[in-house]
Amino acid sequence: MASTSSTPCKYDVFISFRGKDIREGFLSHLFDALQRKQINAFLDQNLRKGEEISPALLQTIEESFVSVVIFSENYADSPWCLDELVKILECKKTSGQLVLPVFYHVDPADVQELTGNFGESFAIAKNGEELKGCLDNVEDWRHALMEISILSGWDSRHFKSESKLVEVIVNNVSEKLSHFPSSDSYNDNLVGIDSRVKKVESLLCIESINDKRVIGIWGMGGIGKTTIADEVFSRIMDKFDGHCFVANVREKVRKQTPVTLRDKIINQLLGEKNLHISTPRLPAIIRRRLQSKKVVIVFDDVNDPNLLKLLAGDCGLYHNGSRIIVTSRDRQVLKNVCSEEFIYEVEKLIDDEALCLFSLYAFKQNHPKKGYVNISKKLITYAQGIPLALIILGSNLCDNGIEEWESELEKLKEIPDMNIQAVLKISYDRLERHEKSVFLDIACFLKEEPKDRVERILEGCCFFPRRAISRLIDKSLITVSDSKVGMHDLLQQMGKEIVYEESKQLGARSRLWKYKDICHVLTTDRGTANVEGILLDMSGNGYLELSSTAFMKLCNLRFLKFFNVTQSTQGQVLLPSGLEFLPEELRYHHWERYPLTFLPLNFCPKNLVELHMPRSNLIQLWNQEKALGSLKFLDLSYSLELTKVPDLSSAPNLEFLCLRGCENLIEIPSSIGKSKCLKEVTLHGCSKLDSLPQSICNLKSLTLLDISDCFNVSGLPENIGNLELLKDLYISGSGIKTLPSSINQLGKLEDLRCRGCEGLTLPSLTGLSRVREIDLNDSGILEIPQSLWFLMSVKVLYLAGNNFESIPPSIKQLSKLKWLGLKGCKRLACLPELPCLEDLDASDCTSLESASTSFLFLEHEDDDDEEEEEEEEEEKHLEFRNCINVDKEIYQKIMEDVLETHLLKHRVCFLPQVLHHNKCGFYFS
């Protein structure tokens, strides 16, 4: 398509016509039809009085995208019309203007050859010019008539009615205009718009004319929903009988009734101006008119799904092929009006797009100025791909010096831009009270925490977190990715700003997270009942000494976390005078390196959901029984002085018990068997622990048991098979020599780790039908149990550092085996045929003499396991370092197999890619 000139275009269409022929009839119908399509057409009567017609008219022609030339019987007798035609031809040649001829009751051949009545009309104009001696004009007219009359256009004699002719002309003009670029710089600033528009257009599927469809555009405030909807609308509106863009629905229905707004929408769809219905129910005649029209409507910024029916937003009102686009910050609104698969979530701008958009507003060009690149990148990091933020920041900093930029960047770390915050806060303001509390807790304390932990903590606060989190996700205020709760940094900053605004007094705010603020409140006794949560990172802050009554006034404190991300001993909260009081309202208590040997005797933990005291000085939590009915998570890991844990019968809802690295812990109370909800027990590194209570076998919900490096534990309870949900059993580095036969009852077991259990003897393992990984490294095994080869689900098998001499041929039965570790099996002499492996490590097998690599030519069986994730194409990895007894011919055969596999597969990613050779052997990877 030819490019338009650089002259800005004021008009879509310029109409060249002979008034006395068509002004009152055909022309008026054509002009009205163009206006109904929202096509800006120019007629000469629109010129202002007193303005010189000819120069202004010539300029108007230049400022139009399209010229429609209506050749009528008397067109050529007007020098005015013919001068227009010459100018139109000039614009066609110089600026690519589109020219569309209409032959209205004239034969195109008469126009081309200047014959018939049209030729007679031209003779009148020609004679007038000859009398004035202006023969050059006549030749220009003749040339223009010939050039334009041969262009593709319409002959009115081929249409049964003028209305049909008008419809065809208008639709064609509208379609042609849709391909013209905008005449201003607006589109230049729509960075990244095309890819996003295409995704919406694919959902609309406007080629499908036999259905009606509603699609949603969803995302947080400022992400560009309206911009995308507007661009899609402008690209497709000409393909519909009626179209309407209803901007800012949320605000409009606050200022006028839905019925009033609906009537305006219907007026536009039907091409009316003064249609007033005023009743909630549409009259039958209006419904019939609407049902005959294929329409596209955009409802922008909708916060109530019920509004669409009130605003004529029901697809059922319209003809097949109609499309309705709804933008909203609330996914639930969209779920109520369209199918889930028709909701498009707007993506943030990637860094390159963000830098370009920011630069357009900050520098009026698509890249930063010299000297501003690094600080520009810091600002787009702050904006995190939100177009609104990038535009506001760029506009604010335009034409400012580098010092002002640096000052603004520092300010933004503490004080957010109010224009950005005002847009983001709209979604927050519409939340219910408990949803606001959940949002603020996540913003101030729980961002990037596991979703299940967030739900546990907030459920203890009676905030109905599952529903609240779902609502916050739908409103684009939080995200959940990889099972962690996330939040855009600008939304987090908004949440913290909301807390700042609660009070000028630090101790009267609901949440505290700044070191300086917390120090002030806790060391000056300025806390109040308003404080609900404290989060204090002590890293890099030295020691903080608190009085024994520091928490006395914080009676509503439900969240307390003292931690040190660097795990340095330098950052620590000290209690030189002890601790007299902790609030009863505490739900989450995390105190890293707690300095005392007990918790306060008068502390009532009945509301406590999670208690984390890692690396503490605790000897025991308390020396009397406490009600722990709400406790679900107990973590006392690496509390080196801890000798005992509390009676766990008082914690019937406990789900996670972590005592990792508690080196002085002597026993686990038998009352653990009463914690029927326990899912995970971690005792890794409890070196003084010598046994597990038999009652642990009563934990029907247990999925993980870890007693690795408990080297004084010499056996598992005989009834370990009763743990019917156990998936992970880790006994590596323990003193266990024998596994009880009941282990075969663990039908759900997936991961068995026995690394370093020297002298381990294994019972028959045929009952472990789901086991996927077995680690028997360094266990002194002299002969591999035959039952191992019947575990058809095994994918990973580690046998490194053992003393067996051979591997039975039956290993080939393990059709799902992918990783086999044999490193350091110094007595192993031969590798039999293996199943289709991805990774084989036989390095340091110094007695190895022969090895089969036929497995390189095998394919894995299809895996129907629903939990199996889609994996990338496999790459074979073979390692034979320091296999000093392998014959040279065997190595040659391995190399030949590798090369042959490569030739068969035609994919290097399935094959060893690098070959290293030295005196010790070969390494393929």
N, C-alpha and C positions, 0 to 999 in steps of 0.2 A: 504494500500500500504506500502511495506517495506521502511524503511527509508534508505537514502544513508549514506555513511560513512562521517566522519568529514573531510576526505581528500578533498581539493578543486578539482572540476572536470574541466579539461581543454577542454575536448571533449564531445560532445553529444553521438557520436557513434564510437565504435572501430569495424572494419571489419576484421574478421579472414578468410583467404581464401588461396587457393593454386594457385599461380600465373600462372603457365603454363596451367591451365585448363580454367581460366575465365578472366584473366587480361585485354585482349584486347577487350573483348566483353561485357558479362553481367556485370562484375564489373564496367567498365567505365560508362555504362548507369546508374547503381545504384548510383554511386558516384556523377555523374552530377545531378541526380534527387534530391539527398539529399542536394546538394549545392543550387539548385533552391529553395528549401524549407527553406533555411537559417539554415540548420542543419549542425553543425560542425563535419564532419566525419574524422577519421584518417585512412590513408593508410601508410604502412611501408616505401614507397619511400620518404615520407616527412621527414625522420630522417636526421639530419645534418651529413655531411661527417666526418669521424674520430671518431664518437661517438660509443661506444660499444653498439651493437645492443641489445643483450639479456637483460641486466639490464634496459636500456631505454625503451625497448618494454614492459617489465613487469610493469614498472611504468606507462606507457601510458594506459595499460589495467586498472590499478587501478584508473586512473584519468578520466575514461569514465563512463557516465551514463548507456549506453546500449552497449552490444556486439552483433553484428550480425555475426553468424557463418555460412559460406557457405560451406556445405558438398558437395564436388564434387568428381568425380571418383578417383582422385589421392591425395585427401586431406590427407588420413591416411598414405601415404608413406613418409611424411615429419615430422621428429622429431620436427622441428621448429613449424609447425602448431599444433602438438599434445601437445607441451609444452605450447603454447598459450592457448590451450583448458583447460589444467589443471589449469592454472592461472585464466582463466575466471570462471571456476567452483568455485575456491577458493573465488573470489570476489563476486560471487553470494551468497555464504553461509555466508561470513563475513560482507559484506557491502550492501547486497540487490541489487546488480547490476542486471539489467534486461537482460536476455539472450534470443535471438530469433534465432532459427535454420532455415536455408534454405536448402532444399534438392534439389540440382541442378543436374538433370539427374541421380539421384541415388534413390534407394528404401529405405525409412526410416528403413525398417526391416533389410536391409543389414548392415546399420550403427549400429543398436541396437545389432544385432547378429554377426556382423563382418563376413558376408558371401558375396558371389558374388565377383564382381570386387573390391568393397570397402574392403572386407576382404582380398583379395590378396594384395592390397596396404598396408594394416596394417601389413601383414606378412613381407613385405620388411623392414619396420621400426623396427619391432620386432626383426628380425634376426640381424639387425645392432646393436641393444642394447645388444643382447645376446652375440655377439662377444666381446663387451666391458665389459660384466659382469654386466650390469646395469639392472637387472631384476625388481628392484623397479619401475623404470621409466615406464616399460611396464604395470605394474599393475595400475599405476596412469593413464596412457593413456586410458586403457581399461575402468576403472571406469568413467573417464570423458566422454568418448564417449557414454557409456550407459546412464549416468545421463542427458546429454544435448540432446541426440537424442530423448528422450521421452517427451521433452518439446513441448509445442504448437508452431507450426511454419508453413512453407509453403512447399508444394511439387510441384516442377516446372512442373511435368507431368500433373497436374490438371489445367494448364493455357494454353489457346490457343496461347498466344504470350508472349514473354519475357517482352514487354513493359507493359502489364497488370500486370504481376508479380511484376515488379519494382514499378508500381503505388501503388499497394496494400501494398507492404513492406514499402514504404516511408510514405504513409498516416498513417499506423499503428504505425510506429516509431514516427512520428510527434505527433500523439494523445497521445501516451504513455509519451513522453517527456513533454507534457503540464501539466502533473500531478506531475512532479518532482519539489521540491522547488528549489529556486535559490541557487547556491553553494557559494555565497558571502553574505555579511551582508546587501545588498541593501534592500531586502524585510523587514528586521528587522526594518528598519527606516521608512517604509511606515505606519505610525501610522494612524489608522482609515480608511485605504484604502478599506477594504473589503466591508463595508456597502455602500460606495460610488460607488464602481465598480458594485455591484449588482444592484443598481438603473439604471446605464447606461446599463447594460446587459439586464435589463427588457425592456428598450426602444428599444434596438437593436432587441430583440426577434429573435435570429438567427435560432431558430427552424422553423420559418416560412420561407419556401423556395420558396414560390410562389410570393413573392413581393420583391421590392427593397426599400431600406430605407436610408434616411439621418437623423442622429441625431446630435444635438448640445450640447456642453458642455460650459456653460457660467459662468462667474464670474470675479471679480476684479483681477488685477495683483497680483501674488504671492499666490493665493488661492489654487492652485494645479490642475489646469485644465490639463496641459500637463502630469503631473504624473499619473492622473487617466486615461487619454486616452492611455498612454503608457502601463499601467498595463492591461487595457481591451484588448488592441491590442495583447499583449504577451499571453494572456489567450485564445484568440479565433483565432489567425492567422492560426493555423494548420487546421482549419475547412474550409478553403477557397483554391481555386485553385491558387490564386495570392494574394499577400499582399504587402502593401507599407506604411511606416510611413514617412510623409513629415513634418519634424520638422521646426519650425520657418519660416513659409511661408512669413510672413511680411518682414523679413530680407532678405530671399533668393531672392525675386523678386526685391529687390533693387540692388542686386549684379549680377543678371543674368536675361536674358529675360524669360518671361513665357514659351515661346516655348522650350527653352533649358531645363528648369526645367520639363516641361511636357514630353519631350523625355526621360529624366532619369526615370521618374515615369513609363512610358510605358515599358521601358526596364526591369525594375524590375518586373512589373506585368506579362510580357510575358516570363521572364527568358532569355532575350537577354542581350548582352553586348555592341554591337556596332551598335544598330539601330538608325539611324539619319533620322528623318522625316523633321524637319526644316521648315515646312510650317504650317500656322495657322490651316488649315483644314486637318483632318486625312484622309489618303488614305483609300479607301474602304476595301482593304485587311486587314489593321490594325483594322478597325472597326469590321470586321467579326471575327477576332481573339479575340478581346476583348469581343464581344458579346457571345462568347462561354465559357467565364470564369466567375465563381463566385468569386468576389474579396472583400477584405476589405481594405479600404484606410483611413488613418488618415491625415487630413490637420490641422496642429497645428498653432495656433495664426494667424488666418485669419482676416484681417481688411477691406477687400473689397469682397463683394459677387460675383462680376463679375470675380474674379480670378479663381473660381472653374471651370467654363466652359473652360477657357483657359488652365487649368492644368489637363484636363481630369477628372474633378470631377463631371461630370454629370452621375447620376445613369443610365440613358438611354443607356449609352455605354456598359453596362455590363449585364451579365446573371442574371436571377431571383435568389434571395437569396443574392445578393450583398449588402454590407453595407458600408456607408461612414460616418465617424465621423469628425466633424468640431469643433475645439475649438476656442473661441473668447471672448474678453472682451466686445464686442459690441453685444447686443441682437438683434439689428436691422439687423446686418449681418446675424445672424442665422435665423431670421424670413424670410429672402429672399431666404434661401436655404432649409428650412425644416418647417414642421408644428409646431405650437406653442406647441402642446402636446408632441413633440419629443425633446424639449429643457430641458436639466437638469441643474438646477442652483446649483452650488457647494456650500455646506454648510461650514461654518467656523468650525474649530475643537472645540469640547466642552472642558471644562476646564481640565478634566482628560486626554484627548487625547493631548491637548496642553502641559501640564506639562510633559507628557511622551516624546513627540517629542523634546521639549526643553532640557530635561535631557539627551537624547541620544547624543546630540551634545555638551552640556556643561559638562557633567560628564561621557560620554561613558557608561551610564547605563540608565535604564528606570525610574529612580526616583532620586530626588535630594539627594546630600550628606547631612549628618547631619550638621546642622548649616546654611544651604542654603535654607531651605524649604520656609520660609516667603519671602525672597527676590526673589526667583524663581517665587513665585506666583504673586508678584508685576510685574515682567517682563512679565509674560504671560498675565496679565491684560492689560499691555501696548500693546502687540502684538495683542490682541483681536482675537485669533483663526486663524491668517493668517500664514500658514506653513512657507512661505519664511521668514517672520520676525522672527519666532521662531528659524529657522535654523541659520540665520545670527547672531542673538543675542547670541545663544548658542555657536556658533563657536568662536565669538569674545571674550567670557568670559571664554572659556575653559582653565583650569589650572591657572586661576587668583585667587588671594586672595579675601576675603570678602570686604576689603577696596576698591579694584578696582571695584568690583560689585556695591557697594554703590555709588561710584563716577560716574560710567556709568549710573546708574539709574537716578541720579540727572541731569546729562548732557542731557539724553533723554527727560526730561521734557521741555527743552528749545531748544535743537539742535537735530534734527532727524538723524538717521543713513542714510548716503548718499547712501549706497548700496540698502537699502530698498526703499528710495525715488526715486532712478533712475528707478526702475521697475514700481513703481506706477505712475510716472509722464508721462509714455508713453501714457496713455489714455488721460491725460490732454493736451498734446502737439498736439493732433489731433483734438481738439475742434475748432470750429469757434470762432471769437473774442467775440461775445455777449454771447456765451456759456461759455467761460472762465470767463467772468464777473459774470455770474449767479453762476458758481461754487465757485468763490472766495467770493461772497456775502454770500452764504450759509455757507461756511467754516468759515468765520470771524464773521458773524452776525446772520444768520438765521437758524442755525442748531436747530432742535427740535421745530421749529415754525410750526403752522398749515399750511398745503399746500395752502389753499385758501388765507391766509394772505401773504405768500411768493409770490404767483402769483399776488396779488393785488399790492404789493410794486414794484415788478420787472416789472410789466406791465406799471406802471407809469414811469419807467426808460427807456421804449421803448426797452426792452430786449427780447420780444416775449417769455415770460416765459413758457407757456404751452408746446410749442415745445422744448424749451431748457431743461426743467425739464424731459420731456420724453426721450430726447437724453442722458441726464446725467444718468438716470435710466438704459437705455439700455447699457451704457458703464460702468455700475457697479460703478459709482462715487458717487451716492447718492441712498437712498432708500426712499420709502414712506410707513409708517406703522402706522395704527390707525390715518390716515389722517394727520400725521406729517412728515416733511421732515427730514430724518436722514442721517448720514454719518459716515463711519468708522473713528475712532479717528486718525489712521495713515494717512488717506486721508485728514482729517481736518488739521493735522499738516503739511502735504505737501502743502496745500493751503496757510497756514500762512507763510510757508517758502518761497513760491513764492513771497509773498508780501514783506517779509524781504529783498529779493534779488533785489527789484526794486531800492532801493537807500540806501546808508549809512546814509543819512540825514532823520531823522524821519519825518519831515514835508513835505518831498517830496514823501512819500509813499502813496499809494492809500487808504489804510485802516488802522485804528488804533484801538486797543482794549486793550492794556496794560495800566494800571493806570499810571505808571511812564512815559511812552511815551506820553500819552495824556496830562498829567500835563506839561511836558516839552514843547510841541508844543503850548498849549493854554496859558500858563503863560509867555512864553518868546517871543511870537509873531513870532514863527518860522513856522507857517503854510503856505502852498502854494496852488495853484490852483489844484495840483495833488490829494489832499485829497478828497476822495469821500464819506468816511464813518467813523463814530466814534461810538464805543460801549464802554460805561464806567459803570462798576459795582462799585458803591460807598460803598458797604458793607465792613465794617472794615477799611475804609480809612479816616474817619474823615470828615473834611470840606475842600472843594476846592473853593477858591475865584478866580473868573475870572473878567477881566476888561470888560468894556462896549463894547470894540471893539475886543473881543477875536476871533470872527468869521469873522472879516472883510476881511482877506486874503483867506478865504476858500470859494471862490466864486462858486466852483463846488461841494460843500458838498450836497449830496442827502440823506444821511442816518445819523441820529443823535439820539442816545439813551443814556440817563442818567437814571440809575435805581439803585435800592437797593434791592437785593433779600431777605434780612432780614427784610425789611420794617422798619428799625431802623431810628430814626431821626438823628443819629450820622453821617451817610454818606449822605452828601448833597452838591450840587453845589450852591454856593452863588454868588450873583451879587451886591456887596455893592454900586457900582456906576451906577447901572441900566444896560440896554442892548440896544445898539443903532442899532444893525444889526443882521439879520439872513439871510442866503443865499436864494435867490429866487429859486435855484435848488432843495431845500429840497422836498423830496417825502415822507419820513418817519421821523416824529418828535415825539420822546417820551422823555419827561422831567418830571421825577417823582419829586414831591415836588418843583416845579418851584417857586422861591422865590418872584417874582414880581406880581403885581396885574393886569398887562396887558402885552400882547406881544408887541414887538416894533411897533410903529405906521407905520413905513416905510416898514414893512415886507409884501412882496407880496406873498400870499400863493397859487397862481394859480396852481402850480404844485403839491401841497400837496395832497397825497393820504390817509395817516393816520396821525391823530393828537391825541396823547395820553398825557394828562397832569394830571394824577391822583395825589390826595393829594396836589394839588397846592394851592397857595395863590391868585389865580385869582378871581377877582370880575366879570370881563367879559373878553372875549378874546381881544376885541378891541372896541373902541367907535365909529367906523364908518363902513360902509358896505364894505366888501371885496369879491372879486370874488373867489369862492371856487368850481370851475367847476370840479376839479379832485378829490375832497374829497369824500372818501367812508367810512371812519371810524372816528368817533369823540368820544373820551373818556375823560370826565372831572370828573370821579368818585371821590367821597370823597373830592372834592374841597369845603371846608366848607364855604368859603366866597362868592362863586359864587351866583349871584343874577339873572343873565339872560344869555341866550344863544343867539348867533348871529342870524340874519335874515336867516332862512334856505332856503329861496327861491333862495339864491345865491349858494346853494349846491344841484343842481338837481340830482346828482349821489350818494348822501349819502345813504349808505346801513345799517350802524350800528350807533346807537346813545346811548351812555351809560352815564347816569347822576346819577348813583347809589350813595346814601349817600350824595347828595348835599343838605344839610339841610336848606340852606337859599335861595334856588331857589324858586322864587315866581310864575313864570308862564312859560308855554311852548308857544312860539309864534304860532299864527295861521298859519304862513307861513310854518309850518311843513307839512301841507297838500300838498305843492308843491314838496316835496321830494318824487317823485313817486317811487323811487327805494328802499326806506327804507324797510328793512326786520326785524330789531329788534330794539325795543325801550325799554330801561331799566331805570325806574324811581324809583326803589326800595329805600325806605327810604328818599324820598324827602318830609320831614315832613311839610314844609310850603306850599307846592303845594296844592291848594284847588280844582282844576278842570282840566279837559282835554279839549282842544279846539275841537269843533265839526269837524274841518277840518281833524283831525286825522283819521276820517272815510274814507277819500279819498285815504288812503295808500293801494292801491290794492295789493302791494307786501308784506305787513307786515305779518310775520309769528309768531312773539313773541311780546307780550305787557305785561310788568311787572310793576305794580304799588303797589306791596306789601309794607306794612308799610307806605303808604301815608295816614295817618289816618285822614287827613283833606279833602281828596277826598271823596265826599259822593255819587257820582254816575258816571256811565259810560255814554258816549254819546248815545243818543237814537238810532242812526244809526250804532251802533257797528257791526251790522249784515252785513254791507257793506264790512267788511274786509274778503273778500271771501277766502283768503289763510291763515288766522290765524290758527295756530296749538296750540299755548300755550298762555293761558290767566291766569295771576297770579294777584289776588286782595287780597291775604291773608293779614290780619292786617290793611286793609284800613277801611275807614268809610262808605263803601258801604253797604246799607241795602237791596237794591232791584236790581235785574238784569233786564235790559230792555228785552222786549219780542222779540226784533230782534235778540237776541243771538241765537235763533233757526235757523237763517240763516247761522250760522257758520258751514257749512257742512264739513269743513276740520279740525275742532277743535279736538285735541287729549288729551289735558291736561288742566283741569279746577281746579284751586286752590283758594279756598275761606276760608281757615282756619282762624279762629278768627274773622270773620265778624259777630259780635254779633247781633242777631235779624234779620239775613238774611232771606228774603223770596225769594223763587225760582219760576220763571214762569214755564210753561210746557217746558220740555227739549227734547221733542220727535224729534226735528230736528237734534240733535247732533249725527249723524249716525256713526261717526268715533271716538268718544271720548273713550279713553282707561283708563284714570285716573281722578277721581274726589275726591277732598279733601274738606270735609265739617266739619272737626274737629272743635270743640269749637265754633260753630256758633249759639248755642241756639235753635236748631231746636226742635220743639215740636211734629211735625208729619212729617214723611218722605213723600215727594211728590210721588204720585202714578206714575207719568211720569218717575221717576227714573228707574222703573222696566222694561221699554221698551227700555232702552239703551243697546242693545244686544252686543255692542262691548266693554263694560266696563270690564276691567281686575282688576283694583285696585279701591277700594271704602273705603275712610276713613270717618267714622261717629263718631269718639271718642269724648267724652266730651259733648254730646248733651242730650236733656231732653225727648226724645220720650220714650214711654212705651212699644211699640211693633214694630216688623218688620213684614210687611205683608208677607203671604205665597208666594206671587208672586215674591219674590226675587229669587225663584228657577228658574225663567225664564232666569236669567243672566247666560247663559251656559258657558260664557268665563271668568267669575269672578274667580280670583285666590287668591286675598288678600282682607280680610274684617277686618277693624279695628273698634272695638267697645269699646275700653278701656275707663273706667270711665263713661259709660252711666248708671248712678246710678238709673234711674227709669225703666230700661229695665228688664222685668220680665221673658220673655220667648224667646228662640231661636227656630224658626221654622225649617223645613227641608231646607237645604241650597244646592246651587249648589256645584260642585266638587272643593273645596277650597284647596289651598296649605298652606295658613297661615290664622289662625283665632286668633285674640287677643280680648278676652272678659274679661280680668283681670279688677278688681276694679268695676265690675258690681254688686254692693252690693245687688241689689234687685232681681238678677237672681235666678230663682227657678228651671227651667228646660231647657234642651238643647238637641237638636237632633244632633247626629253625623253620621247620615246615609250617609252624603256626603263623608265619608271615603271610601265608597264602589263604588263611581261613577268614571267614566272616563271622561276626558275632550274631548270635540268635536274636530275633526281635524280643524286646523287653516290654511286656505288657503292664509292668508295674505303674500304677497311676501316679505314684509319687516320684517316678523317675523324671528328672528334668531333661529338657531337650539339650543335647550336648553338641559341642562343636565337632567337626571332623577330627578323627583320632590321628595321632602321630605316634608311630612306633618308636620306642626307646629301648635300646639294648646296651648293656654295659658288661664288659668282660675284662676289666682292668686287672692286671696282676694274676691272670690265670696262666701261670707259667708252664703248665704241663699240657696245654692244648696244642695238638699237632698243627703244623703249618698248613697241612692240607685241609684240616677242619676249618681253620680261619678262612682259607680260600673258598670253601663251600659256603660259609656264612656270607661272605661278600657276594658270591654269585647269587645266593637266594635273595639278598637285599636288592641287588640290581634287577633281578628278574621280577621281583615284586613291583619295583618302580615301573618297569616297562608294562606290566599287566594293568596296574592301577591308573597309570598316567597322571598320578597326583603325588607330588613330592611330599605333601603334608602327611601322607600315610607312611612315609619311609624315613629311615635314618638319613640325615642330611649332611653330616660332617663325619669324616673318618680320620682318627688320629692313630698313628702307629709308632710304637717304640719297643724297646727290648722286653718290656713287661707285658705287652699284649695290645689289644685293639679296644677302641671305645667308639661306639656308634651312638649318635643322638640326633 
